Amino acid sequence: MLCEKCGEEVDLVKCLRCGETLLRLGSFCYKCGAELKASTHEAAKDSEESDFSKRVLCSDGTCIGVINEEGICKVCGKPYTPDA
């Protein structure tokens, strides 16, 4: 399912505490509040994102974000400009 706000693919996950099937919109179940365990795919993605040597910082000097695969800052949404 696609997120209507950002257009990213949103996974369905089953909460181990309450048994509800929900959209993974965060780290916690929005029905009962239990922590949702990361899948192996997400764990691999998290380990890739934690490799700080591969991160490209936002070219806006006032932003603390990093650039995503599309060349857009994850925090402010501005495109990356290498000369800035």
N, CA, C and O atoms as a GROMACS GRO file, in nm:
protein
  336
    1MET      N    1   0.085  -0.118   0.000
    1MET     CA    2   0.000   0.000   0.000
    1MET      C    3   0.089   0.124   0.000
    1MET      O    4   0.192   0.126   0.067
    2LEU      N    5   0.050   0.226  -0.075
    2LEU     CA    6   0.127   0.349  -0.082
    2LEU      C    7   0.076   0.451   0.020
    2LEU      O    8  -0.044   0.466   0.040
    3CYS      N    9   0.171   0.519   0.085
    3CYS     CA   10   0.136   0.626   0.178
    3CYS      C   11   0.082   0.743   0.098
    3CYS      O   12   0.143   0.786   0.000
    4GLU      N   13  -0.032   0.796   0.139
    4GLU     CA   14  -0.092   0.907   0.064
    4GLU      C   15  -0.019   1.039   0.086
    4GLU      O   16  -0.039   1.134   0.011
    5LYS      N   17   0.066   1.046   0.189
    5LYS     CA   18   0.139   1.169   0.217
    5LYS      C   19   0.272   1.175   0.142
    5LYS      O   20   0.302   1.274   0.075
    6CYS      N   21   0.353   1.066   0.152
    6CYS     CA   22   0.487   1.070   0.092
    6CYS      C   23   0.502   0.984  -0.032
    6CYS      O   24   0.601   0.998  -0.104
    7GLY      N   25   0.406   0.895  -0.060
    7GLY     CA   26   0.415   0.810  -0.178
    7GLY      C   27   0.500   0.686  -0.160
    7GLY      O   28   0.515   0.607  -0.253
    8GLU      N   29   0.558   0.666  -0.040
    8GLU     CA   30   0.641   0.549  -0.013
    8GLU      C   31   0.552   0.426   0.010
    8GLU      O   32   0.436   0.438   0.049
    9GLU      N   33   0.608   0.310  -0.016
    9GLU     CA   34   0.539   0.184   0.010
    9GLU      C   35   0.532   0.162   0.161
    9GLU      O   36   0.633   0.175   0.230
   10VAL      N   37   0.413   0.129   0.212
   10VAL     CA   38   0.392   0.105   0.354
   10VAL      C   39   0.359  -0.044   0.372
   10VAL      O   40   0.268  -0.096   0.307
   11ASP      N   41   0.433  -0.110   0.460
   11ASP     CA   42   0.412  -0.252   0.485
   11ASP      C   43   0.297  -0.276   0.580
   11ASP      O   44   0.266  -0.192   0.666
   12LEU      N   45   0.233  -0.391   0.565
   12LEU     CA   46   0.136  -0.437   0.663
   12LEU      C   47   0.210  -0.525   0.762
   12LEU      O   48   0.298  -0.602   0.723
   13VAL      N   49   0.176  -0.514   0.889
   13VAL     CA   50   0.242  -0.591   0.993
   13VAL      C   51   0.137  -0.634   1.094
   13VAL      O   52   0.038  -0.563   1.115
   14LYS      N   53   0.158  -0.749   1.156
   14LYS     CA   54   0.066  -0.798   1.258
   14LYS      C   55   0.126  -0.771   1.395
   14LYS      O   56   0.240  -0.810   1.422
   15CYS      N   57   0.051  -0.706   1.481
   15CYS     CA   58   0.097  -0.677   1.617
   15CYS      C   59   0.098  -0.807   1.697
   15CYS      O   60  -0.001  -0.880   1.698
   16LEU      N   61   0.209  -0.834   1.763
   16LEU     CA   62   0.221  -0.957   1.841
   16LEU      C   63   0.141  -0.951   1.970
   16LEU      O   64   0.107  -1.056   2.026
   17ARG      N   65   0.109  -0.832   2.020
   17ARG     CA   66   0.034  -0.820   2.145
   17ARG      C   67  -0.117  -0.832   2.121
   17ARG      O   68  -0.182  -0.918   2.180
   18CYS      N   69  -0.173  -0.745   2.034
   18CYS     CA   70  -0.319  -0.743   2.018
   18CYS      C   71  -0.368  -0.822   1.897
   18CYS      O   72  -0.488  -0.847   1.885
   19GLY      N   73  -0.277  -0.861   1.807
   19GLY     CA   74  -0.316  -0.942   1.692
   19GLY      C   75  -0.373  -0.865   1.574
   19GLY      O   76  -0.409  -0.926   1.474
   20GLU      N   77  -0.381  -0.733   1.584
   20GLU     CA   78  -0.434  -0.651   1.474
   20GLU      C   79  -0.335  -0.647   1.358
   20GLU      O   80  -0.214  -0.642   1.379
   21THR      N   81  -0.387  -0.648   1.236
   21THR     CA   82  -0.305  -0.625   1.118
   21THR      C   83  -0.314  -0.477   1.086
   21THR      O   84  -0.423  -0.424   1.066
   22LEU      N   85  -0.198  -0.410   1.083
   22LEU     CA   86  -0.196  -0.266   1.065
   22LEU      C   87  -0.092  -0.222   0.966
   22LEU      O   88  -0.004  -0.299   0.928
   23LEU      N   89  -0.103  -0.096   0.924
   23LEU     CA   90   0.000  -0.035   0.842
   23LEU      C   91   0.118  -0.001   0.931
   23LEU      O   92   0.100   0.049   1.042
   24ARG      N   93   0.238  -0.028   0.884
   24ARG     CA   94   0.356   0.008   0.963
   24ARG      C   95   0.383   0.157   0.941
   24ARG      O   96   0.448   0.196   0.845
   25LEU      N   97   0.332   0.237   1.033
   25LEU     CA   98   0.351   0.381   1.026
   25LEU      C   99   0.451   0.431   1.127
   25LEU      O  100   0.480   0.550   1.135
   26GLY      N  101   0.504   0.340   1.204
   26GLY     CA  102   0.602   0.375   1.306
   26GLY      C  103   0.653   0.250   1.375
   26GLY      O  104   0.637   0.139   1.324
   27SER      N  105   0.713   0.268   1.490
   27SER     CA  106   0.772   0.157   1.564
   27SER      C  107   0.676   0.094   1.664
   27SER      O  108   0.709  -0.006   1.728
   28PHE      N  109   0.557   0.153   1.678
   28PHE     CA  110   0.463   0.104   1.778
   28PHE      C  111   0.325   0.083   1.717
   28PHE      O  112   0.286   0.151   1.622
   29CYS      N  113   0.251  -0.014   1.773
   29CYS     CA  114   0.114  -0.043   1.730
   29CYS      C  115   0.026   0.076   1.767
   29CYS      O  116   0.029   0.123   1.881
   30TYR      N  117  -0.053   0.126   1.671
   30TYR     CA  118  -0.140   0.239   1.700
   30TYR      C  119  -0.273   0.196   1.761
   30TYR      O  120  -0.359   0.280   1.786
   31LYS      N  121  -0.291   0.066   1.784
   31LYS     CA  122  -0.410   0.016   1.854
   31LYS      C  123  -0.382  -0.003   2.002
   31LYS      O  124  -0.460   0.041   2.087
   32CYS      N  125  -0.268  -0.072   2.035
   32CYS     CA  126  -0.242  -0.105   2.176
   32CYS      C  127  -0.112  -0.044   2.231
   32CYS      O  128  -0.090  -0.045   2.352
   33GLY      N  129  -0.026   0.009   2.143
   33GLY     CA  130   0.097   0.074   2.188
   33GLY      C  131   0.218  -0.017   2.200
   33GLY      O  132   0.325   0.030   2.238
   34ALA      N  133   0.204  -0.145   2.167
   34ALA     CA  134   0.316  -0.238   2.176
   34ALA      C  135   0.420  -0.206   2.070
   34ALA      O  136   0.388  -0.156   1.962
   35GLU      N  137   0.546  -0.236   2.102
   35GLU     CA  138   0.653  -0.213   2.005
   35GLU      C  139   0.643  -0.316   1.893
   35GLU      O  140   0.625  -0.435   1.919
   36LEU      N  141   0.654  -0.270   1.769
   36LEU     CA  142   0.652  -0.358   1.653
   36LEU      C  143   0.794  -0.399   1.619
   36LEU      O  144   0.882  -0.313   1.605
   37LYS      N  145   0.817  -0.527   1.607
   37LYS     CA  146   0.951  -0.578   1.577
   37LYS      C  147   0.984  -0.552   1.431
   37LYS      O  148   0.897  -0.563   1.344
   38ALA      N  149   1.110  -0.518   1.403
   38ALA     CA  150   1.155  -0.492   1.266
   38ALA      C  151   1.172  -0.624   1.193
   38ALA      O  152   1.217  -0.723   1.250
   39SER      N  153   1.134  -0.626   1.065
   39SER     CA  154   1.155  -0.744   0.982
   39SER      C  155   1.302  -0.751   0.943
   39SER      O  156   1.376  -0.655   0.963
   40THR      N  157   1.345  -0.863   0.888
   40THR     CA  158   1.485  -0.877   0.847
   40THR      C  159   1.519  -0.779   0.736
   40THR      O  160   1.632  -0.730   0.730
   41HIS      N  161   1.422  -0.749   0.648
   41HIS     CA  162   1.444  -0.650   0.541
   41HIS      C  163   1.470  -0.512   0.601
   41HIS      O  164   1.560  -0.441   0.558
   42GLU      N  165   1.390  -0.475   0.700
   42GLU     CA  166   1.408  -0.345   0.764
   42GLU      C  167   1.537  -0.340   0.843
   42GLU      O  168   1.604  -0.237   0.846
   43ALA      N  169   1.574  -0.451   0.907
   43ALA     CA  170   1.699  -0.454   0.983
   43ALA      C  171   1.818  -0.434   0.891
   43ALA      O  172   1.914  -0.365   0.927
   44ALA      N  173   1.814  -0.493   0.771
   44ALA     CA  174   1.922  -0.475   0.674
   44ALA      C  175   1.926  -0.330   0.626
   44ALA      O  176   2.034  -0.273   0.611
   45LYS      N  177   1.809  -0.272   0.602
   45LYS     CA  178   1.802  -0.132   0.559
   45LYS      C  179   1.856  -0.040   0.667
   45LYS      O  180   1.928   0.056   0.638
   46ASP      N  181   1.821  -0.068   0.794
   46ASP     CA  182   1.869   0.014   0.905
   46ASP      C  183   2.020   0.006   0.917
   46ASP      O  184   2.085   0.107   0.944
   47SER      N  185   2.078  -0.113   0.896
   47SER     CA  186   2.223  -0.125   0.906
   47SER      C  187   2.292  -0.049   0.793
   47SER      O  188   2.400   0.006   0.813
   48GLU      N  189   2.230  -0.046   0.674
   48GLU     CA  190   2.286   0.032   0.564
   48GLU      C  191   2.279   0.181   0.596
   48GLU      O  192   2.374   0.255   0.568
   49GLU      N  193   2.167   0.225   0.654
   49GLU     CA  194   2.151   0.366   0.685
   49GLU      C  195   2.241   0.410   0.798
   49GLU      O  196   2.272   0.529   0.809
   50SER      N  197   2.285   0.317   0.884
   50SER     CA  198   2.371   0.354   0.995
   50SER      C  199   2.518   0.364   0.954
   50SER      O  200   2.602   0.400   1.036
   51ASP      N  201   2.550   0.332   0.828
   51ASP     CA  202   2.686   0.348   0.778
   51ASP      C  203   2.706   0.495   0.743
   51ASP      O  204   2.675   0.538   0.632
   52PHE      N  205   2.757   0.571   0.839
   52PHE     CA  206   2.767   0.716   0.824
   52PHE      C  207   2.860   0.758   0.711
   52PHE      O  208   2.845   0.869   0.659
   53SER      N  209   2.955   0.675   0.671
   53SER     CA  210   3.048   0.714   0.565
   53SER      C  211   2.979   0.724   0.429
   53SER      O  212   3.032   0.788   0.339
   54LYS      N  213   2.861   0.662   0.414
   54LYS     CA  214   2.790   0.666   0.286
   54LYS      C  215   2.683   0.774   0.281
   54LYS      O  216   2.623   0.796   0.176
   55ARG      N  217   2.658   0.842   0.392
   55ARG     CA  218   2.555   0.945   0.395
   55ARG      C  219   2.602   1.073   0.327
   55ARG      O  220   2.719   1.112   0.338
   56VAL      N  221   2.510   1.138   0.257
   56VAL     CA  222   2.535   1.268   0.195
   56VAL      C  223   2.450   1.368   0.270
   56VAL      O  224   2.327   1.355   0.275
   57LEU      N  225   2.514   1.468   0.328
   57LEU     CA  226   2.442   1.568   0.406
   57LEU      C  227   2.372   1.668   0.316
   57LEU      O  228   2.416   1.694   0.204
   58CYS      N  229   2.264   1.725   0.367
   58CYS     CA  230   2.188   1.826   0.294
   58CYS      C  231   2.279   1.945   0.262
   58CYS      O  232   2.360   1.986   0.344
   59SER      N  233   2.263   1.998   0.141
   59SER     CA  234   2.347   2.110   0.099
   59SER      C  235   2.298   2.244   0.154
   59SER      O  236   2.369   2.344   0.144
   60ASP      N  237   2.178   2.247   0.213
   60ASP     CA  238   2.130   2.368   0.280
   60ASP      C  239   2.205   2.380   0.412
   60ASP      O  240   2.195   2.291   0.496
   61GLY      N  241   2.277   2.485   0.432
   61GLY     CA  242   2.362   2.500   0.549
   61GLY      C  243   2.289   2.505   0.682
   61GLY      O  244   2.353   2.493   0.787
   62THR      N  245   2.157   2.523   0.682
   62THR     CA  246   2.081   2.529   0.807
   62THR      C  247   2.007   2.400   0.838
   62THR      O  248   1.943   2.390   0.943
   63CYS      N  249   2.014   2.301   0.750
   63CYS     CA  250   1.940   2.176   0.767
   63CYS      C  251   2.032   2.066   0.818
   63CYS      O  252   2.150   2.063   0.785
   64ILE      N  253   1.977   1.975   0.898
   64ILE     CA  254   2.055   1.863   0.952
   64ILE      C  255   2.025   1.731   0.882
   64ILE      O  256   2.071   1.626   0.926
   65GLY      N  257   1.949   1.734   0.773
   65GLY     CA  258   1.906   1.613   0.704
   65GLY      C  259   2.013   1.549   0.618
   65GLY      O  260   2.122   1.604   0.598
   66VAL      N  261   1.977   1.430   0.566
   66VAL     CA  262   2.062   1.358   0.471
   66VAL      C  263   1.984   1.339   0.341
   66VAL      O  264   1.861   1.343   0.340
   67ILE      N  265   2.057   1.318   0.234
   67ILE     CA  266   1.998   1.306   0.101
   67ILE      C  267   1.955   1.161   0.077
   67ILE      O  268   2.031   1.068   0.104
   68ASN      N  269   1.832   1.142   0.024
   68ASN     CA  270   1.783   1.008  -0.006
   68ASN      C  271   1.826   0.965  -0.146
   68ASN      O  272   1.902   1.035  -0.213
   69GLU      N  273   1.779   0.848  -0.188
   69GLU     CA  274   1.818   0.791  -0.318
   69GLU      C  275   1.776   0.877  -0.436
   69GLU      O  276   1.838   0.871  -0.542
   70GLU      N  277   1.670   0.957  -0.419
   70GLU     CA  278   1.620   1.042  -0.527
   70GLU      C  279   1.690   1.177  -0.533
   70GLU      O  280   1.660   1.258  -0.620
   71GLY      N  281   1.784   1.203  -0.441
   71GLY     CA  282   1.856   1.329  -0.440
   71GLY      C  283   1.784   1.440  -0.365
   71GLY      O  284   1.813   1.557  -0.385
   72ILE      N  285   1.691   1.402  -0.277
   72ILE     CA  286   1.611   1.498  -0.201
   72ILE      C  287   1.643   1.482  -0.053
   72ILE      O  288   1.662   1.370  -0.005
   73CYS      N  289   1.649   1.593   0.020
   73CYS     CA  290   1.675   1.588   0.164
   73CYS      C  291   1.556   1.524   0.235
   73CYS      O  292   1.441   1.557   0.207
   74LYS      N  293   1.584   1.432   0.327
   74LYS     CA  294   1.479   1.364   0.402
   74LYS      C  295   1.412   1.455   0.505
   74LYS      O  296   1.303   1.423   0.552
   75VAL      N  297   1.474   1.567   0.541
   75VAL     CA  298   1.418   1.655   0.643
   75VAL      C  299   1.347   1.776   0.581
   75VAL      O  300   1.230   1.799   0.608
   76CYS      N  301   1.418   1.851   0.497
   76CYS     CA  302   1.359   1.975   0.445
   76CYS      C  303   1.297   1.959   0.306
   76CYS      O  304   1.220   2.045   0.263
   77GLY      N  305   1.329   1.850   0.236
   77GLY     CA  306   1.269   1.825   0.105
   77GLY      C  307   1.334   1.897  -0.011
   77GLY      O  308   1.286   1.888  -0.124
   78LYS      N  309   1.443   1.968   0.015
   78LYS     CA  310   1.512   2.041  -0.094
   78LYS      C  311   1.601   1.945  -0.172
   78LYS      O  312   1.655   1.850  -0.116
   79PRO      N  313   1.617   1.969  -0.303
   79PRO     CA  314   1.706   1.886  -0.382
   79PRO      C  315   1.852   1.915  -0.347
   79PRO      O  316   1.887   2.026  -0.308
   80TYR      N  317   1.936   1.814  -0.361
   80TYR     CA  318   2.079   1.827  -0.330
   80TYR      C  319   2.148   1.907  -0.440
   80TYR      O  320   2.130   1.878  -0.558
   81THR      N  321   2.226   2.007  -0.401
   81THR     CA  322   2.307   2.084  -0.496
   81THR      C  323   2.451   2.075  -0.449
   81THR      O  324   2.487   2.135  -0.347
   82PRO      N  325   2.536   2.002  -0.522
   82PRO     CA  326   2.673   1.977  -0.477
   82PRO      C  327   2.759   2.102  -0.464
   82PRO      O  328   2.855   2.100  -0.387
   83ASP      N  329   2.730   2.210  -0.536
   83ASP     CA  330   2.814   2.329  -0.532
   83ASP      C  331   2.781   2.420  -0.413
   83ASP      O  332   2.854   2.516  -0.386
   84ALA      N  333   2.674   2.391  -0.344
   84ALA     CA  334   2.631   2.481  -0.235
   84ALA      C  335   2.721   2.474  -0.114
   84ALA      O  336   2.697   2.544  -0.015
   0.00000   0.00000   0.00000
